[in-house]
Amino acid sequence: EVPILISEDTVISQPAKILNFLRKQKYNADYELTAKQGADTLAYIALLEEKLLPALLHTFWVEAENYCSVTKPWFASRIRFPLSLYLPGRMSREALNRILLTRGGPPLYSLTEVEAQIYRDAKECLNLLSKRLGTSQFFFGNTPSTLDAFVFGFLAPLYKVCFPRVQLQEHLKQLPNLCRFCDDILSFYFRLGVSGHSPAGQDSVDANLQKLTQLVNKESNLIEKMDDNLRKSPQHPPRKLTTLKLAAGGGEGSPPSRLSP
């Protein structure tokens, strides 16, 4: 499951568990929030998971065109064979079961009615988020908080992935402040360098280049030592190659000419 945080030998998934892990490491984006802002954060996170998450699951995993052309090949490309043939389908079924279990009770009995309701709820949720954000850079001023991370995690994939069926995506793009919110976070925290690498990616490239340079230097030093050893080793004069010459004849009656060293 994504998102996943890998810290040394520890692997944590799910946003709430990741946040708790970071707080234990004394990283807390909500340190300066008031008690009311902290309560608002919990309320909006619950709103996201209740109203927006079902529509996102449907958009990515249940909507047939989106699933077959985008989600399935996307996830299958990151899963090892043969699990890549099985896991995307299982994840799609789990998404549908979650939608039906949480939103499929009375009075919504058919899948069509459930789909219509979850998209209405999702659009209403996006409208509330847009109104709450207003013209601010982040939800609680000029500094990002836990709520900004949650909202970005829900909105950015919906905003950036190219889907064949874009019902919810079109509604999001009609809310310019939420689009600007996603663009600002992408440009500031996930920006690419001149070479097309993110800052973290560029550090990795630089580290690899440094290792390669060190390896080349070691090989050069080894070659120089081999040359020095060859120069210092005892040298023997080259042996004179044996040549053949034709012996001169002794006149008439003499034996025939022969080759002699």
Accessible surface in RSA format (square Angstrom, percent):
REM  Atomic radii and reference values for relative SASA: ProtOr
REM  Chains: A
REM  Algorithm: Lee & Richards
REM  Probe-radius: 1.40
REM  Slices: 20
REM RES _ NUM      All-atoms   Total-Side   Main-Chain    Non-polar    All polar
REM                ABS   REL    ABS   REL    ABS   REL    ABS   REL    ABS   REL
RES GLU A   1   145.01  83.3 100.43  76.0  44.58 106.2  52.24 101.0  92.77  75.7
RES VAL A   2   111.56  73.4  89.78  81.3  21.78  52.5  89.78  78.0  21.78  59.1
RES PRO A   3    67.86  49.5  64.01  58.3   3.85  14.0  67.86  56.0   0.00   0.0
RES ILE A   4    85.11  48.4  53.59  39.9  31.52  76.0  53.59  38.6  31.52  85.5
RES LEU A   5    49.51  27.6  48.68  34.8   0.83   2.1  49.51  34.8   0.00   0.0
RES ILE A   6   121.34  69.0  94.58  70.5  26.76  64.5  94.58  68.1  26.76  72.6
RES SER A   7    40.90  34.6  33.40  44.6   7.50  17.3  11.79  25.1  29.11  40.8
RES GLU A   8   170.08  97.6 131.60  99.6  38.48  91.6  59.78 115.6 110.30  90.1
RES ASP A   9   148.27 103.9 116.25 115.7  32.03  75.7  42.61 100.3 105.66 105.4
RES THR A  10    60.61  43.1  56.47  57.2   4.14   9.9  29.18  39.2  31.43  47.5
RES VAL A  11    98.23  64.6  69.08  62.5  29.15  70.3  69.08  60.0  29.15  79.1
RES ILE A  12    19.96  11.4  17.18  12.8   2.78   6.7  19.96  14.4   0.00   0.0
RES SER A  13    34.75  29.4  30.73  41.0   4.02   9.3   6.58  14.0  28.17  39.5
RES GLN A  14    72.90  40.8  71.78  52.5   1.12   2.7  17.78  37.8  55.12  41.8
RES PRO A  15    53.99  39.3  51.09  46.6   2.90  10.5  53.92  44.5   0.07   0.4
RES ALA A  16    61.36  56.4  57.44  88.6   3.92   8.9  59.88  84.3   1.47   3.9
RES LYS A  17   118.50  57.8 114.00  69.9   4.51  10.7  67.49  60.7  51.02  54.3
RES ILE A  18    21.77  12.4  21.77  16.2   0.00   0.0  21.77  15.7   0.00   0.0
RES LEU A  19    33.68  18.8  33.57  24.0   0.11   0.3  33.57  23.6   0.11   0.3
RES ASN A  20    74.74  51.5  72.62  70.2   2.11   5.1  15.78  38.0  58.95  57.0
RES PHE A  21    41.04  20.5  38.27  23.7   2.76   7.2  40.47  24.5   0.57   1.6
RES LEU A  22    56.24  31.3  56.24  40.2   0.00   0.0  56.24  39.5   0.00   0.0
RES ARG A  23    94.75  39.8  80.15  40.9  14.60  34.8  40.91  55.9  53.84  32.6
RES LYS A  24   165.93  80.9 135.24  83.0  30.69  73.1  86.58  77.9  79.35  84.5
RES GLN A  25    90.15  50.4  73.09  53.4  17.06  40.6  14.15  30.1  76.00  57.6
RES LYS A  26   187.49  91.5 156.49  96.0  31.01  73.8 112.40 101.2  75.09  80.0
RES TYR A  27   149.51  69.8 141.35  80.4   8.16  21.2  97.81  73.5  51.70  63.7
RES ASN A  28    67.47  46.5  44.49  43.0  22.98  55.3  15.21  36.6  52.26  50.5
RES ALA A  29    62.78  57.7  32.01  49.4  30.77  70.0  44.20  62.2  18.58  49.2
RES ASP A  30    27.95  19.6  19.10  19.0   8.85  20.9  12.73  30.0  15.22  15.2
RES TYR A  31   183.80  85.8 160.94  91.6  22.86  59.5 115.46  86.8  68.34  84.2
RES GLU A  32   151.87  87.2 121.16  91.7  30.71  73.1  50.33  97.4 101.54  82.9
RES LEU A  33    37.82  21.1  16.81  12.0  21.02  52.8  16.86  11.8  20.96  56.4
RES THR A  34    81.86  58.2  71.24  72.2  10.62  25.3  75.79 101.8   6.06   9.2
RES ALA A  35    95.98  88.3  69.13 106.7  26.85  61.1  81.28 114.5  14.70  38.9
RES LYS A  36   148.00  72.2 139.74  85.7   8.26  19.7 114.74 103.3  33.26  35.4
RES GLN A  37    52.19  29.2  52.19  38.1   0.00   0.0   9.80  20.9  42.39  32.2
RES GLY A  38    27.01  33.3   0.00   N/A  27.01  33.3  25.16  69.0   1.85   4.2
RES ALA A  39    59.87  55.0  49.54  76.4  10.33  23.5  53.79  75.7   6.09  16.1
RES ASP A  40    33.00  23.1  32.70  32.5   0.31   0.7   2.24   5.3  30.76  30.7
RES THR A  41     5.90   4.2   5.90   6.0   0.00   0.0   5.90   7.9   0.00   0.0
RES LEU A  42   128.80  71.7 123.05  88.0   5.75  14.5 123.69  86.9   5.11  13.8
RES ALA A  43    60.99  56.1  46.07  71.1  14.92  33.9  55.33  77.9   5.66  15.0
RES TYR A  44    44.25  20.7  43.42  24.7   0.83   2.2  19.92  15.0  24.33  30.0
RES ILE A  45    22.51  12.8  22.51  16.8   0.00   0.0  22.51  16.2   0.00   0.0
RES ALA A  46    56.69  52.1  49.75  76.8   6.94  15.8  54.42  76.6   2.28   6.0
RES LEU A  47    38.10  21.2  34.70  24.8   3.40   8.5  37.59  26.4   0.51   1.4
RES LEU A  48     0.00   0.0   0.00   0.0   0.00   0.0   0.00   0.0   0.00   0.0
RES GLU A  49    83.66  48.0  74.94  56.7   8.72  20.8  15.84  30.6  67.82  55.4
RES GLU A  50   102.47  58.8  94.11  71.2   8.37  19.9  34.61  66.9  67.87  55.4
RES LYS A  51    54.19  26.4  54.19  33.2   0.00   0.0  21.39  19.3  32.79  34.9
RES LEU A  52     0.00   0.0   0.00   0.0   0.00   0.0   0.00   0.0   0.00   0.0
RES LEU A  53    32.32  18.0  32.32  23.1   0.00   0.0  32.32  22.7   0.00   0.0
RES PRO A  54    10.01   7.3   9.80   8.9   0.21   0.8  10.01   8.3   0.00   0.0
RES ALA A  55     0.00   0.0   0.00   0.0   0.00   0.0   0.00   0.0   0.00   0.0
RES LEU A  56    15.79   8.8  15.18  10.9   0.61   1.5  15.43  10.8   0.36   1.0
RES LEU A  57    31.00  17.3  30.37  21.7   0.63   1.6  30.97  21.8   0.03   0.1
RES HIS A  58     4.94   2.7   4.94   3.4   0.00   0.0   4.53   4.7   0.42   0.5
RES THR A  59     6.49   4.6   6.28   6.4   0.22   0.5   5.83   7.8   0.67   1.0
RES PHE A  60    22.52  11.3  22.52  13.9   0.00   0.0  22.52  13.7   0.00   0.0
RES TRP A  61    23.82   9.6  22.79  11.0   1.03   2.4   3.37   1.8  20.45  33.2
RES VAL A  62    30.41  20.0  12.29  11.1  18.12  43.7  14.67  12.8  15.74  42.7
RES GLU A  63    32.50  18.7  29.68  22.5   2.83   6.7   4.55   8.8  27.95  22.8
RES ALA A  64    65.59  60.3  59.29  91.5   6.29  14.3  63.11  88.9   2.47   6.6
RES GLU A  65    86.88  49.9  80.85  61.2   6.03  14.4  38.29  74.1  48.59  39.7
RES ASN A  66     1.31   0.9   1.31   1.3   0.00   0.0   0.00   0.0   1.31   1.3
RES TYR A  67    28.38  13.3  28.38  16.1   0.00   0.0  25.96  19.5   2.42   3.0
RES CYS A  68    84.64  64.0  68.54  76.4  16.11  37.9  27.39  69.4  57.25  61.7
RES SER A  69    64.90  54.8  36.64  48.9  28.26  65.1  44.38  94.5  20.52  28.7
RES VAL A  70    25.97  17.1  21.54  19.5   4.43  10.7  24.73  21.5   1.24   3.4
RES THR A  71     0.00   0.0   0.00   0.0   0.00   0.0   0.00   0.0   0.00   0.0
RES LYS A  72    89.46  43.6  89.46  54.9   0.00   0.0  33.27  29.9  56.19  59.8
RES PRO A  73    63.09  46.0  51.71  47.1  11.37  41.3  58.52  48.3   4.57  28.4
RES TRP A  74   120.02  48.2 112.01  54.2   8.01  18.8  91.30  48.7  28.72  46.6
RES PHE A  75    47.60  23.8  45.89  28.4   1.71   4.4  47.60  28.9   0.00   0.0
RES ALA A  76    24.86  22.9  19.32  29.8   5.55  12.6  19.51  27.5   5.36  14.2
RES SER A  77    84.88  71.7  45.89  61.2  38.98  89.8  49.35 105.1  35.53  49.8
RES ARG A  78   203.52  85.5 168.59  85.9  34.93  83.2  53.22  72.7 150.30  91.1
RES ILE A  79    39.13  22.3  26.27  19.6  12.86  31.0  30.92  22.3   8.20  22.3
RES ARG A  80   210.93  88.6 201.81 102.9   9.12  21.7  79.29 108.4 131.64  79.8
RES PHE A  81   153.90  77.0 128.21  79.4  25.69  66.8 128.21  77.7  25.69  73.5
RES PRO A  82    83.12  60.6  79.73  72.7   3.39  12.3  79.78  65.9   3.34  20.7
RES LEU A  83    93.69  52.2  93.30  66.7   0.39   1.0  93.69  65.8   0.00   0.0
RES SER A  84    15.77  13.3  13.73  18.3   2.04   4.7   5.08  10.8  10.69  15.0
RES LEU A  85   130.28  72.6 101.59  72.7  28.70  72.1 103.71  72.8  26.57  71.5
RES TYR A  86   113.04  52.8 108.08  61.5   4.97  12.9  84.01  63.1  29.03  35.8
RES LEU A  87    35.36  19.7  35.36  25.3   0.00   0.0  35.36  24.8   0.00   0.0
RES PRO A  88     0.77   0.6   0.77   0.7   0.00   0.0   0.77   0.6   0.00   0.0
RES GLY A  89    21.05  26.0   0.00   N/A  21.05  26.0  19.40  53.2   1.65   3.7
RES ARG A  90    99.63  41.8  99.63  50.8   0.00   0.0  19.13  26.2  80.49  48.8
RES MET A  91    54.21  28.1  50.35  33.3   3.86   9.2  44.61  37.9   9.60  12.7
RES SER A  92    20.42  17.3  19.88  26.5   0.54   1.2   3.25   6.9  17.17  24.1
RES ARG A  93   128.31  53.9 125.99  64.2   2.32   5.5  68.32  93.4  59.99  36.4
RES GLU A  94    94.10  54.0  87.20  66.0   6.91  16.4  39.63  76.7  54.47  44.5
RES ALA A  95     7.03   6.5   2.40   3.7   4.63  10.5   6.41   9.0   0.62   1.6
RES LEU A  96    52.15  29.0  52.15  37.3   0.00   0.0  52.15  36.6   0.00   0.0
RES ASN A  97    79.63  54.9  78.29  75.7   1.34   3.2  16.38  39.4  63.25  61.1
RES ARG A  98   121.96  51.2 118.47  60.4   3.49   8.3  35.48  48.5  86.48  52.4
RES ILE A  99     1.09   0.6   0.70   0.5   0.38   0.9   1.09   0.8   0.00   0.0
RES LEU A 100    71.33  39.7  63.47  45.4   7.86  19.8  63.70  44.7   7.64  20.5
RES LEU A 101   154.89  86.3 122.59  87.7  32.30  81.2 125.31  88.0  29.58  79.6
RES THR A 102    86.54  61.6  55.42  56.2  31.13  74.2  59.76  80.3  26.78  40.5
RES ARG A 103    41.35  17.4  33.11  16.9   8.24  19.6  15.16  20.7  26.18  15.9
RES GLY A 104    21.94  27.1   0.00   N/A  21.94  27.1   3.32   9.1  18.63  41.7
RES GLY A 105    38.05  46.9   0.00   N/A  38.05  46.9  28.70  78.8   9.36  21.0
RES PRO A 106   104.73  76.3  79.96  72.9  24.78  90.1  80.18  66.2  24.55 152.6
RES PRO A 107   111.56  81.3 100.84  91.9  10.72  39.0 101.64  83.9   9.91  61.6
RES LEU A 108    33.54  18.7  33.42  23.9   0.12   0.3  33.42  23.5   0.12   0.3
RES TYR A 109   170.18  79.5 136.84  77.9  33.34  86.7 109.68  82.4  60.49  74.6
RES SER A 110    51.08  43.2  43.92  58.6   7.16  16.5  46.72  99.5   4.36   6.1
RES LEU A 111    72.90  40.6  64.22  45.9   8.68  21.8  64.28  45.1   8.62  23.2
RES THR A 112   102.15  72.7 100.59 102.0   1.56   3.7  65.03  87.3  37.12  56.1
RES GLU A 113    78.83  45.3  74.27  56.2   4.55  10.8  29.23  56.5  49.60  40.5
RES VAL A 114     1.43   0.9   1.43   1.3   0.00   0.0   1.43   1.2   0.00   0.0
RES GLU A 115    47.55  27.3  47.50  35.9   0.05   0.1   6.96  13.5  40.60  33.1
RES ALA A 116    44.65  41.1  33.22  51.3  11.43  26.0  43.52  61.3   1.13   3.0
RES GLN A 117    44.66  25.0  44.66  32.6   0.00   0.0   7.15  15.2  37.51  28.5
RES ILE A 118     0.00   0.0   0.00   0.0   0.00   0.0   0.00   0.0   0.00   0.0
RES TYR A 119    16.86   7.9  16.86   9.6   0.00   0.0  10.30   7.7   6.56   8.1
RES ARG A 120   132.87  55.8 125.11  63.8   7.76  18.5  69.79  95.4  63.08  38.2
RES ASP A 121     7.80   5.5   7.77   7.7   0.03   0.1   0.00   0.0   7.80   7.8
RES ALA A 122     0.00   0.0   0.00   0.0   0.00   0.0   0.00   0.0   0.00   0.0
RES LYS A 123    61.17  29.8  61.17  37.5   0.00   0.0  22.56  20.3  38.61  41.1
RES GLU A 124    97.11  55.8  94.21  71.3   2.90   6.9  32.53  62.9  64.58  52.7
RES CYS A 125     0.73   0.5   0.00   0.0   0.73   1.7   0.53   1.3   0.19   0.2
RES LEU A 126     0.00   0.0   0.00   0.0   0.00   0.0   0.00   0.0   0.00   0.0
RES ASN A 127    66.91  46.1  61.24  59.2   5.67  13.6  24.51  59.0  42.40  41.0
RES LEU A 128    75.99  42.3  73.70  52.7   2.29   5.8  73.97  51.9   2.02   5.4
RES LEU A 129     0.00   0.0   0.00   0.0   0.00   0.0   0.00   0.0   0.00   0.0
RES SER A 130    17.16  14.5  15.53  20.7   1.63   3.8   2.31   4.9  14.85  20.8
RES LYS A 131   174.58  85.2 149.07  91.5  25.50  60.7 101.23  91.1  73.35  78.1
RES ARG A 132    79.91  33.5  65.08  33.2  14.83  35.3  26.69  36.5  53.22  32.3
RES LEU A 133     2.15   1.2   0.00   0.0   2.15   5.4   0.05   0.0   2.10   5.7
RES GLY A 134    30.59  37.7   0.00   N/A  30.59  37.7  28.74  78.9   1.85   4.1
RES THR A 135   142.07 101.0 112.14 113.7  29.93  71.3  82.72 111.1  59.35  89.7
RES SER A 136    49.05  41.4  40.45  54.0   8.60  19.8  12.89  27.5  36.15  50.6
RES GLN A 137    78.70  44.0  72.73  53.2   5.97  14.2  18.10  38.5  60.60  46.0
RES PHE A 138     9.69   4.8   9.69   6.0   0.00   0.0   9.69   5.9   0.00   0.0
RES PHE A 139     4.21   2.1   0.00   0.0   4.21  11.0   0.26   0.2   3.95  11.3
RES PHE A 140    26.63  13.3   1.41   0.9  25.22  65.6   8.00   4.9  18.63  53.3
RES GLY A 141    33.31  41.1   0.00   N/A  33.31  41.1  29.17  80.0   4.14   9.3
RES ASN A 142   125.26  86.4 104.51 101.0  20.75  50.0  25.01  60.2 100.25  96.9
RES THR A 143    86.86  61.8  83.09  84.2   3.77   9.0  54.64  73.4  32.22  48.7
RES PRO A 144    42.38  30.9  39.10  35.6   3.27  11.9  39.21  32.4   3.17  19.7
RES SER A 145     4.79   4.0   1.39   1.9   3.39   7.8   1.45   3.1   3.34   4.7
RES THR A 146     5.60   4.0   3.96   4.0   1.64   3.9   3.66   4.9   1.93   2.9
RES LEU A 147     0.03   0.0   0.03   0.0   0.00   0.0   0.03   0.0   0.00   0.0
RES ASP A 148     1.35   0.9   1.33   1.3   0.03   0.1   1.35   3.2   0.00   0.0
RES ALA A 149    61.36  56.4  44.40  68.5  16.95  38.6  52.87  74.5   8.49  22.5
RES PHE A 150    16.69   8.4  10.75   6.7   5.94  15.5  16.38   9.9   0.32   0.9
RES VAL A 151     0.00   0.0   0.00   0.0   0.00   0.0   0.00   0.0   0.00   0.0
RES PHE A 152    27.97  14.0  27.97  17.3   0.00   0.0  27.97  17.0   0.00   0.0
RES GLY A 153    45.85  56.5   0.00   N/A  45.85  56.5  31.73  87.1  14.13  31.6
RES PHE A 154    25.86  12.9  23.25  14.4   2.62   6.8  25.37  15.4   0.50   1.4
RES LEU A 155     0.00   0.0   0.00   0.0   0.00   0.0   0.00   0.0   0.00   0.0
RES ALA A 156    11.07  10.2  10.35  16.0   0.72   1.6  10.71  15.1   0.36   1.0
RES PRO A 157    49.63  36.2  43.58  39.7   6.05  22.0  49.39  40.8   0.23   1.4
RES LEU A 158     0.04   0.0   0.04   0.0   0.00   0.0   0.04   0.0   0.00   0.0
RES TYR A 159    32.05  15.0  27.33  15.5   4.73  12.3   8.20   6.2  23.86  29.4
RES LYS A 160   113.64  55.4  93.12  57.1  20.52  48.8  51.53  46.4  62.10  66.2
RES VAL A 161    23.62  15.5  17.49  15.8   6.12  14.8  22.89  19.9   0.72   2.0
RES CYS A 162   113.74  86.0  95.90 107.0  17.84  41.9  41.22 104.4  72.52  78.2
RES PHE A 163    15.26   7.6   0.15   0.1  15.11  39.3   1.70   1.0  13.56  38.8
RES PRO A 164    67.28  49.0  30.91  28.2  36.37 132.2  43.38  35.8  23.90 148.6
RES ARG A 165   117.84  49.5 114.33  58.3   3.50   8.3  24.37  33.3  93.46  56.6
RES VAL A 166    40.26  26.5  35.40  32.1   4.85  11.7  36.61  31.8   3.64   9.9
RES GLN A 167    90.29  50.5  77.39  56.6  12.90  30.7  36.44  77.6  53.84  40.8
RES LEU A 168     2.10   1.2   0.07   0.0   2.03   5.1   0.07   0.0   2.03   5.5
RES GLN A 169    10.40   5.8   9.66   7.1   0.74   1.8   1.36   2.9   9.04   6.9
RES GLU A 170    97.67  56.1  94.65  71.6   3.02   7.2  27.71  53.6  69.96  57.1
RES HIS A 171    35.51  19.4  33.65  23.4   1.86   4.8  26.13  26.9   9.38  10.9
RES LEU A 172     0.20   0.1   0.20   0.1   0.00   0.0   0.20   0.1   0.00   0.0
RES LYS A 173   112.61  54.9  90.22  55.4  22.39  53.3  46.19  41.6  66.42  70.8
RES GLN A 174   130.18  72.8 105.46  77.1  24.72  58.9  42.08  89.6  88.10  66.8
RES LEU A 175    26.58  14.8  26.51  19.0   0.06   0.2  26.58  18.7   0.00   0.0
RES PRO A 176   102.18  74.5  95.53  87.1   6.65  24.2  99.18  81.9   3.00  18.6
RES ASN A 177    25.50  17.6  21.68  20.9   3.82   9.2  18.92  45.5   6.58   6.4
RES LEU A 178     0.00   0.0   0.00   0.0   0.00   0.0   0.00   0.0   0.00   0.0
RES CYS A 179    14.41  10.9  14.23  15.9   0.18   0.4  10.79  27.3   3.62   3.9
RES ARG A 180    74.17  31.1  70.29  35.8   3.88   9.2  56.37  77.0  17.80  10.8
RES PHE A 181     0.67   0.3   0.23   0.1   0.44   1.1   0.49   0.3   0.17   0.5
RES CYS A 182     0.13   0.1   0.13   0.1   0.00   0.0   0.00   0.0   0.13   0.1
RES ASP A 183    54.55  38.2  51.21  51.0   3.34   7.9  25.20  59.3  29.35  29.3
RES ASP A 184    44.30  31.0  41.66  41.5   2.63   6.2  10.65  25.1  33.64  33.6
RES ILE A 185    12.85   7.3  12.14   9.0   0.70   1.7  12.85   9.2   0.00   0.0
RES LEU A 186    47.93  26.7  46.00  32.9   1.93   4.8  46.14  32.4   1.79   4.8
RES SER A 187    67.83  57.3  56.03  74.8  11.80  27.2  49.23 104.8  18.59  26.0
RES PHE A 188   127.13  63.6 122.79  76.1   4.35  11.3 125.27  75.9   1.86   5.3
RES TYR A 189   108.35  50.6  78.66  44.8  29.69  77.3  69.67  52.4  38.68  47.7
RES PHE A 190   113.33  56.7  99.47  61.6  13.87  36.1 102.27  62.0  11.06  31.7
RES ARG A 191   126.34  53.0 121.15  61.8   5.20  12.4  45.87  62.7  80.48  48.8
RES LEU A 192   122.76  68.4  95.27  68.2  27.49  69.1  95.36  67.0  27.40  73.7
RES GLY A 193    38.28  47.2   0.00   N/A  38.28  47.2  30.63  84.0   7.65  17.1
RES VAL A 194   167.88 110.5 130.77 118.4  37.11  89.4 139.09 120.9  28.79  78.1
RES SER A 195    74.39  62.9  38.67  51.6  35.72  82.3  49.94 106.3  24.45  34.3
RES GLY A 196    44.43  54.8   0.00   N/A  44.43  54.8  25.31  69.5  19.12  42.8
RES HIS A 197    72.79  39.8  69.50  48.3   3.29   8.4  39.17  40.4  33.62  39.1
RES SER A 198    38.36  32.4  35.31  47.1   3.04   7.0  20.07  42.7  18.28  25.6
RES PRO A 199    66.34  48.3  58.11  53.0   8.23  29.9  65.94  54.4   0.40   2.5
RES ALA A 200    77.25  71.0  64.00  98.8  13.25  30.1  69.24  97.5   8.01  21.2
RES GLY A 201    24.21  29.9   0.00   N/A  24.21  29.9  22.82  62.6   1.39   3.1
RES GLN A 202    55.88  31.2  55.88  40.8   0.00   0.0  32.42  69.0  23.46  17.8
RES ASP A 203    95.72  67.0  89.30  88.9   6.42  15.2  29.76  70.0  65.96  65.8
RES SER A 204    60.50  51.1  52.22  69.7   8.28  19.1  31.83  67.8  28.67  40.2
RES VAL A 205    46.04  30.3  45.59  41.3   0.46   1.1  46.04  40.0   0.00   0.0
RES ASP A 206    68.16  47.7  62.71  62.4   5.45  12.9  28.16  66.3  40.01  39.9
RES ALA A 207    44.28  40.7  39.86  61.5   4.42  10.1  43.17  60.8   1.11   2.9
RES ASN A 208    87.12  60.1  81.26  78.5   5.86  14.1  25.84  62.2  61.27  59.2
RES LEU A 209   100.02  55.7  99.29  71.0   0.73   1.8  99.79  70.1   0.24   0.6
RES GLN A 210   110.78  61.9 104.57  76.4   6.21  14.8  31.84  67.8  78.94  59.9
RES LYS A 211   137.96  67.3 132.57  81.3   5.39  12.8  80.12  72.1  57.84  61.6
RES LEU A 212   101.51  56.5  97.61  69.8   3.90   9.8 101.12  71.0   0.39   1.1
RES THR A 213    75.48  53.7  71.97  73.0   3.51   8.4  51.00  68.5  24.47  37.0
RES GLN A 214    89.83  50.2  87.63  64.0   2.19   5.2  29.13  62.0  60.70  46.0
RES LEU A 215    96.61  53.8  94.17  67.4   2.44   6.1  96.10  67.5   0.51   1.4
RES VAL A 216    75.75  49.8  75.51  68.4   0.24   0.6  75.51  65.6   0.24   0.6
RES ASN A 217    78.51  54.1  77.29  74.7   1.22   2.9  20.09  48.3  58.42  56.5
RES LYS A 218   143.76  70.1 136.93  84.0   6.84  16.3  81.05  72.9  62.72  66.8
RES GLU A 219    92.26  53.0  90.66  68.6   1.61   3.8  30.00  58.0  62.26  50.8
RES SER A 220    49.54  41.9  45.90  61.3   3.64   8.4  25.92  55.2  23.62  33.1
RES ASN A 221    78.68  54.3  77.79  75.2   0.89   2.1  16.65  40.1  62.03  60.0
RES LEU A 222   105.06  58.5 103.65  74.1   1.41   3.5 104.58  73.4   0.48   1.3
RES ILE A 223   102.30  58.2 102.30  76.2   0.00   0.0 102.30  73.7   0.00   0.0
RES GLU A 224   103.96  59.7 102.27  77.4   1.69   4.0  36.62  70.8  67.33  55.0
RES LYS A 225   132.86  64.8 131.68  80.8   1.17   2.8  75.74  68.2  57.11  60.8
RES MET A 226   106.55  55.2 104.34  69.1   2.21   5.3  90.20  76.7  16.35  21.7
RES ASP A 227    54.79  38.4  53.73  53.5   1.05   2.5   7.18  16.9  47.61  47.5
RES ASP A 228    60.92  42.7  59.83  59.6   1.09   2.6  10.23  24.1  50.69  50.6
RES ASN A 229    97.38  67.2  90.33  87.3   7.05  17.0  25.98  62.5  71.40  69.0
RES LEU A 230   120.68  67.2 117.17  83.8   3.51   8.8 117.90  82.8   2.79   7.5
RES ARG A 231   168.61  70.8 141.54  72.2  27.07  64.5  70.59  96.5  98.02  59.4
RES LYS A 232   170.90  83.4 137.68  84.5  33.22  79.1  92.08  82.9  78.83  84.0
RES SER A 233    47.01  39.7  37.81  50.5   9.20  21.2  35.42  75.4  11.59  16.2
RES PRO A 234   115.47  84.2  92.09  83.9  23.38  85.0 104.00  85.9  11.47  71.3
RES GLN A 235   134.25  75.1 103.57  75.7  30.67  73.0  55.54 118.2  78.71  59.7
RES HIS A 236   156.35  85.5 131.64  91.5  24.71  63.2  91.27  94.1  65.08  75.7
RES PRO A 237   112.48  82.0  97.32  88.7  15.16  55.1 104.16  86.0   8.32  51.7
RES PRO A 238   130.20  94.9 102.73  93.6  27.47  99.8 113.45  93.7  16.75 104.1
RES ARG A 239   221.47  93.0 197.34 100.6  24.13  57.4  80.37 109.8 141.09  85.5
RES LYS A 240   195.05  95.2 161.65  99.2  33.40  79.5 111.89 100.7  83.16  88.6
RES LEU A 241   150.37  83.7 141.34 101.1   9.03  22.7 143.11 100.5   7.26  19.5
RES THR A 242   114.01  81.1  80.20  81.3  33.81  80.6  52.23  70.2  61.77  93.4
RES THR A 243    99.60  70.8  90.20  91.4   9.40  22.4  62.95  84.5  36.65  55.4
RES LEU A 244   130.24  72.5 100.48  71.9  29.76  74.8 100.51  70.6  29.73  80.0
RES LYS A 245   136.02  66.4 129.17  79.3   6.85  16.3  78.13  70.3  57.89  61.7
RES LEU A 246   126.57  70.5 100.07  71.6  26.50  66.6 100.07  70.3  26.50  71.3
RES ALA A 247    27.16  25.0  18.85  29.1   8.31  18.9  25.45  35.8   1.71   4.5
RES ALA A 248   103.72  95.4  64.77 100.0  38.96  88.6  74.58 105.0  29.15  77.2
RES GLY A 249    52.05  64.2   0.00   N/A  52.05  64.2  18.70  51.3  33.36  74.7
RES GLY A 250    64.36  79.4   0.00   N/A  64.36  79.4  33.51  92.0  30.85  69.1
RES GLY A 251    57.22  70.6   0.00   N/A  57.22  70.6  41.53 114.0  15.69  35.1
RES GLU A 252   183.61 105.4 146.91 111.1  36.71  87.4  68.07 131.7 115.55  94.3
RES GLY A 253    87.34 107.7   0.00   N/A  87.34 107.7  44.45 122.0  42.89  96.0
RES SER A 254    39.42  33.3  15.61  20.8  23.82  54.9  16.20  34.5  23.22  32.5
RES PRO A 255    99.15  72.3  85.80  78.2  13.35  48.5  93.27  77.0   5.89  36.6
RES PRO A 256   117.05  85.3 100.80  91.9  16.25  59.1 111.68  92.2   5.37  33.4
RES SER A 257    71.38  60.3  38.46  51.3  32.92  75.8  20.83  44.4  50.55  70.8
RES ARG A 258   154.51  64.9 147.89  75.4   6.62  15.8  60.27  82.4  94.24  57.1
RES LEU A 259   122.76  68.4  96.16  68.8  26.60  66.9  96.50  67.8  26.25  70.7
RES SER A 260    26.59  22.5  24.69  33.0   1.90   4.4  20.96  44.6   5.63   7.9
RES PRO A 261   118.50  86.4  90.45  82.5  28.05 102.0 102.17  84.4  16.33 101.5
END  Absolute sums over single chains surface
CHAIN  1 A    18430.3      15475.9       2954.5      11257.9       7172.4
END  Absolute sums over all chains
TOTAL         18430.3      15475.9       2954.5      11257.9       7172.4
